[in-house]
Each structure stands twice: as C-alpha cells, then as structure tokens.
Amino acid sequence: MFTWGSKYLFGIFAAAFIAAVVYGLVTGGGPIGVISMGYKGGVGEHTGYTILMATSLLALFLGIISVITRDGDAEDMATLAGTDHAIAVRPPASASIAAPLAAFGIACLALGIAVGQAFLYLGLAVLGAVAVEWMVQAWAERATGDDGVNDVIRRRVLGPIQVPMLSLLAIAVIVISLSRILLAVSKTGSVVIVVVAATFVFLSAILISKSRAPRSIVSALVSFGAVAVLAGGVVGAVQGERDFHHGHEGEHSEDGSHSEDGSHSEEEGE
C-alpha cells in the first residue's frame, strides 16, 4: 500500500508533529491547545510551533500525493489508468531560463530580508515571473506529440508577455541596484558612477549593433555588466545611505527674531 517515498514523508510528518507538540508544551502551551493547533487552548511560542506544525502538515500532504501517484511509477500508473502499457514520458524539449531566474529570485529574497525591502519586492516579482514562465513551458511541451508544434504554442502564449516582463525585471534590477550605489557613495562619487555606467551602456549598445561578435561574447558582456551592477547594489544596500544635510530656510537673529532670507533684523528704535 505505502510506497517507498510515502514512507519517508510520513516519517517526517510524525517526527515534525511530535516535535511541534513537545515544543508547544515546553514553551507554555496546553496539551489540548498544541494538539488542536490552538483551537482550544494555547500553543506556546507561536513561531517555532507554526514552523514545525506546517512542516508536518506539508509532509503529510506530499505523502498522500505520493501514495496516490505510486511515486510516479509508470507501470503502476498504467494499471490505475486501466491501460495495457505505460505511457511514454516526454522529456523537456528545450532549455529553460526559469531555473537560474528562480535562483536569482531566491537570492533577492534573502537580500531583502537582510538589507532592505527593495530587494525583497524584486525577488517576489522575479519568482512570480518564473512561476508563469515555468508553468506555461511545462504545459506547452506536452500539449501535442510534435515538438515543433509545442514550441509554436509556447511562443504564442508567452511571446506577448515574455519580452515585456523580462525587460521590466531587468530595468528594475538596474534601477534598484544603481539607486543603492548612488545613495551610499558621496555626491561627487555618485556623479562619477552615473557617467561611467552611462558610458558603458552606450559603448555596449554600439558594440552589439555594429560588430559581428558571437552571441556568446555578447551574452557574457551583458551578464558581466548585470552582475557588476547587482553586486554594487548589494554592497551599497549593506553600507547604507550617506548622511544628507538639508539647509534651513532662515536663521535666527541675535534678538530672537527670524528672517526668511537669513539676514539679521535690526532694531528700528532705541
């Protein structure tokens, strides 16, 4: 009845559930409360209890899915489906950029938690785009038995949104990273950095449009620039913003009066 995968998952469920109950009791929760997940009584320290209980419920859910799908075994699935032979599984037909983008999004989430909300929102946006890209590609590659037709389907669905979506994410990375850099350095340094960055982008655009360099070289150049800007943005976010000194609109005069133009008022009479 139980598959090998489901046995491991059910074991994780039992261990995490017992750990959640023990943790809740040790941190001040009541027996009924920790077993009923707070429905009747307290659960103790909420954060640790929630993490352990969520882990146990997730493992239970995956274990049930593993039993239903028989660990994805082709022969077992064919028996459940009532067919004479196992259906061949189609491997992915093309490479996907979703995996490296997902890693980038997770890294941005970690940076956002550590240094600032800008990277946190960027990571959430990247992971949302990755979810759309990956789901559509996984569906399109198994839509028909012809890889060419599947590629056309994927392009028609993702084409209108893929380029704008990736372009917006690239612009967001550059803007957020450059803003962190410019806010961290001095006023003169920010001017120098803007000039250098603009010159690099301008010369790179000319090189890409006029030269016949291989695609790998162009990709390496763009990737180097993107990684450099992102690394600078991370360093700038960790460094923090520089001190901004704002001048006052006016100064107080010697006799306590205030002048808008900063000059001292004079007494008109003795």
C-alpha positions as CSV (number, residue, x, y, z in Angstrom):
1,M,0.0,0.0,0.0
2,F,2.6,2.5,1.0
3,T,5.4,3.4,-1.5
4,W,9.0,4.0,-0.5
5,G,8.7,7.7,-1.0
6,S,5.5,8.0,1.1
7,K,7.1,6.1,4.0
8,Y,9.8,8.7,4.3
9,L,7.3,11.5,4.1
10,F,5.0,10.0,6.7
11,G,8.0,9.6,8.9
12,I,8.9,13.3,8.5
13,F,5.2,14.1,9.3
14,A,5.3,12.1,12.5
15,A,8.6,13.5,13.7
16,A,7.6,17.1,12.9
17,F,4.2,16.7,14.6
18,I,5.8,15.2,17.8
19,A,8.4,18.0,17.8
20,A,5.7,20.6,17.5
21,V,3.7,19.1,20.4
22,V,6.8,18.9,22.6
23,Y,7.9,22.4,21.7
24,G,4.5,23.8,22.4
25,L,4.3,22.1,25.8
26,V,7.8,23.2,26.8
27,T,7.2,26.8,25.8
28,G,4.0,27.1,27.9
29,G,1.2,25.7,25.7
30,G,-1.5,23.4,27.0
31,P,-1.9,19.7,25.9
32,I,-5.3,20.3,24.2
33,G,-4.1,23.5,22.6
34,V,-1.0,22.1,21.0
35,I,-2.8,19.0,19.7
36,S,-5.8,21.1,18.3
37,M,-3.4,23.7,16.8
38,G,-4.7,26.4,19.1
39,Y,-8.4,25.8,18.6
40,K,-8.8,25.1,22.3
41,G,-6.0,26.5,24.5
42,G,-2.6,27.9,23.9
43,V,0.2,26.6,21.7
44,G,3.2,28.2,23.5
45,E,5.8,30.1,21.4
46,H,4.0,30.7,18.1
47,T,6.8,31.0,15.6
48,G,8.6,27.7,16.3
49,Y,5.3,25.8,16.8
50,T,3.9,27.1,13.5
51,I,7.1,26.2,11.6
52,L,7.1,22.6,13.0
53,M,3.4,22.1,12.5
54,A,3.4,23.5,9.0
55,T,6.3,21.1,8.1
56,S,4.4,18.1,9.5
57,L,1.2,19.0,7.5
58,L,3.2,19.6,4.3
59,A,4.9,16.2,4.7
60,L,1.5,14.6,5.3
61,F,0.1,16.2,2.1
62,L,3.1,15.1,0.0
63,G,2.9,11.6,1.4
64,I,-0.7,11.2,0.4
65,I,0.1,12.5,-3.1
66,S,3.0,10.0,-3.2
67,V,0.6,7.1,-2.4
68,I,-2.0,8.2,-4.9
69,T,0.6,8.6,-7.7
70,R,2.6,5.5,-6.6
71,D,5.8,7.6,-6.6
72,G,5.2,8.3,-10.3
73,D,5.9,4.7,-11.3
74,A,4.9,4.2,-15.0
75,E,3.6,0.6,-14.6
76,D,1.6,1.4,-11.5
77,M,0.1,4.4,-13.1
78,A,-0.8,2.4,-16.2
79,T,-2.6,-0.1,-14.0
80,L,-4.5,2.6,-12.2
81,A,-5.4,4.2,-15.6
82,G,-6.6,0.8,-17.0
83,T,-4.3,0.8,-20.0
84,D,-2.3,-2.1,-21.4
85,H,1.1,-0.3,-21.5
86,A,2.8,2.5,-19.8
87,I,2.6,5.9,-21.5
88,A,6.0,7.2,-22.5
89,V,7.1,10.3,-20.6
90,R,8.2,13.1,-22.9
91,P,11.4,14.7,-21.7
92,P,11.8,18.5,-21.8
93,A,12.3,19.6,-25.4
94,S,14.2,22.8,-24.8
95,A,16.3,24.5,-22.2
96,S,14.7,27.0,-19.8
97,I,15.9,30.1,-18.1
98,A,13.4,29.6,-15.4
99,A,15.8,27.7,-13.1
100,P,18.6,30.4,-13.0
101,L,15.9,33.1,-12.7
102,A,14.4,31.2,-9.7
103,A,17.8,31.1,-8.0
104,F,18.2,34.8,-8.6
105,G,14.7,35.5,-7.1
106,I,15.5,33.4,-4.0
107,A,18.8,35.3,-3.6
108,C,16.9,38.6,-3.9
109,L,14.5,37.4,-1.2
110,A,17.4,36.6,1.1
111,L,19.0,40.0,0.4
112,G,15.6,41.7,1.0
113,I,15.3,40.1,4.4
114,A,18.8,41.1,5.3
115,V,19.4,44.6,3.9
116,G,16.2,46.2,2.6
117,Q,12.7,45.9,1.2
118,A,13.6,46.9,-2.3
119,F,15.3,43.6,-3.0
120,L,12.5,41.7,-1.2
121,Y,9.9,43.1,-3.6
122,L,12.3,42.4,-6.6
123,G,12.7,38.8,-5.5
124,L,8.9,38.3,-5.2
125,A,8.4,39.8,-8.7
126,V,11.1,37.6,-10.2
127,L,9.6,34.4,-8.6
128,G,6.2,35.4,-9.9
129,A,7.5,35.7,-13.4
130,V,9.4,32.4,-13.1
131,A,6.1,30.7,-12.0
132,V,4.3,31.9,-15.1
133,E,7.2,31.0,-17.4
134,W,7.7,27.5,-16.0
135,M,4.0,26.6,-15.9
136,V,3.4,27.6,-19.5
137,Q,6.5,25.9,-20.8
138,A,5.7,22.7,-18.9
139,W,2.2,22.7,-20.3
140,A,3.2,23.6,-23.9
141,E,5.9,20.9,-24.1
142,R,3.3,18.2,-23.6
143,A,0.4,19.8,-25.5
144,T,0.9,17.6,-28.6
145,G,3.3,14.8,-29.8
146,D,5.2,17.2,-32.1
147,D,8.0,19.2,-30.6
148,G,7.7,21.9,-33.3
149,V,4.0,22.4,-32.7
150,N,4.6,22.6,-29.0
151,D,7.3,25.3,-29.5
152,V,4.9,27.3,-31.6
153,I,2.2,27.0,-28.9
154,R,4.7,28.2,-26.2
155,R,5.8,31.1,-28.3
156,R,2.3,32.2,-29.0
157,V,1.3,32.1,-25.3
158,L,4.5,33.5,-23.8
159,G,5.6,35.8,-26.7
160,P,3.3,38.8,-25.9
161,I,4.3,38.8,-22.2
162,Q,7.8,37.3,-22.0
163,V,9.8,40.2,-23.5
164,P,8.0,43.0,-21.7
165,M,8.1,41.0,-18.4
166,L,11.8,40.2,-18.6
167,S,12.5,43.8,-19.7
168,L,10.7,45.2,-16.8
169,L,12.6,42.9,-14.4
170,A,15.9,43.9,-16.0
171,I,15.1,47.6,-15.6
172,A,14.0,47.0,-12.0
173,V,17.3,45.3,-11.2
174,I,19.4,48.1,-12.7
175,V,17.4,50.9,-11.2
176,I,17.3,49.4,-7.7
177,S,21.0,48.5,-7.7
178,L,22.1,51.8,-9.1
179,S,20.0,53.7,-6.6
180,R,21.5,51.7,-3.7
181,I,25.0,52.6,-5.0
182,L,24.3,56.3,-5.6
183,L,22.8,56.7,-2.1
184,A,25.8,55.0,-0.5
185,V,28.6,57.0,-2.1
186,S,29.4,60.7,-1.8
187,K,27.8,63.3,-4.0
188,T,30.9,63.5,-6.3
189,G,31.2,59.7,-6.4
190,S,27.6,59.3,-7.5
191,V,28.2,61.7,-10.4
192,V,31.3,59.7,-11.5
193,I,29.4,56.4,-11.2
194,V,26.5,57.6,-13.3
195,V,28.9,58.9,-16.1
196,V,30.8,55.6,-16.1
197,A,27.6,53.5,-16.2
198,A,26.0,55.5,-19.0
199,T,29.3,55.3,-21.0
200,F,29.4,51.6,-20.5
201,V,25.8,51.1,-21.6
202,F,26.3,53.4,-24.7
203,L,29.5,51.7,-25.8
204,S,28.0,48.2,-25.3
205,A,25.0,49.2,-27.4
206,I,27.3,50.3,-30.2
207,L,29.4,47.2,-30.0
208,I,26.3,44.9,-30.1
209,S,24.7,46.7,-33.0
210,K,27.8,47.3,-35.2
211,S,30.0,44.3,-34.5
212,R,29.5,40.7,-35.6
213,A,30.7,39.3,-32.3
214,P,29.5,35.8,-31.5
215,R,26.3,35.6,-29.4
216,S,28.3,34.0,-26.5
217,I,30.6,37.1,-26.3
218,V,27.6,39.5,-26.3
219,S,25.8,37.4,-23.6
220,A,29.0,37.3,-21.5
221,L,29.4,41.1,-21.8
222,V,25.8,41.8,-20.8
223,S,25.9,39.2,-17.9
224,F,29.1,40.8,-16.6
225,G,27.6,44.2,-16.5
226,A,24.4,42.9,-14.8
227,V,26.4,41.0,-12.2
228,A,28.6,44.0,-11.5
229,V,25.6,46.4,-11.1
230,L,23.8,43.9,-8.8
231,A,26.9,43.3,-6.7
232,G,27.4,47.0,-6.3
233,G,23.8,47.4,-5.3
234,V,24.2,44.7,-2.7
235,V,27.3,46.4,-1.3
236,G,25.5,49.8,-1.3
237,A,22.5,48.4,0.5
238,V,24.7,46.9,3.2
239,Q,26.7,50.1,3.5
240,G,23.5,52.2,4.0
241,E,22.7,55.7,2.8
242,R,25.0,58.6,3.3
243,D,24.1,61.5,5.5
244,F,22.0,64.2,3.8
245,H,22.3,67.7,5.3
246,H,19.4,69.9,4.5
247,G,19.8,73.7,4.9
248,H,17.4,75.7,6.9
249,E,15.2,78.3,5.2
250,G,16.2,81.0,7.6
251,E,18.4,81.8,10.6
252,H,17.5,83.2,13.9
253,S,18.7,86.8,14.5
254,E,20.5,88.0,17.6
255,D,17.4,89.4,19.2
256,G,15.5,86.1,18.6
257,S,13.5,87.2,15.5
258,H,13.5,85.1,12.4
259,S,14.3,86.3,8.9
260,E,13.4,84.3,5.8
261,D,16.4,85.4,3.8
262,G,18.8,84.5,6.6
263,S,19.8,88.1,7.4
264,H,19.7,89.6,10.8
265,S,16.9,92.0,11.6
266,E,17.8,95.3,13.2
267,E,16.0,97.2,15.9
268,E,14.4,100.3,14.5
269,G,14.4,102.3,17.7
270,E,16.2,102.6,20.9
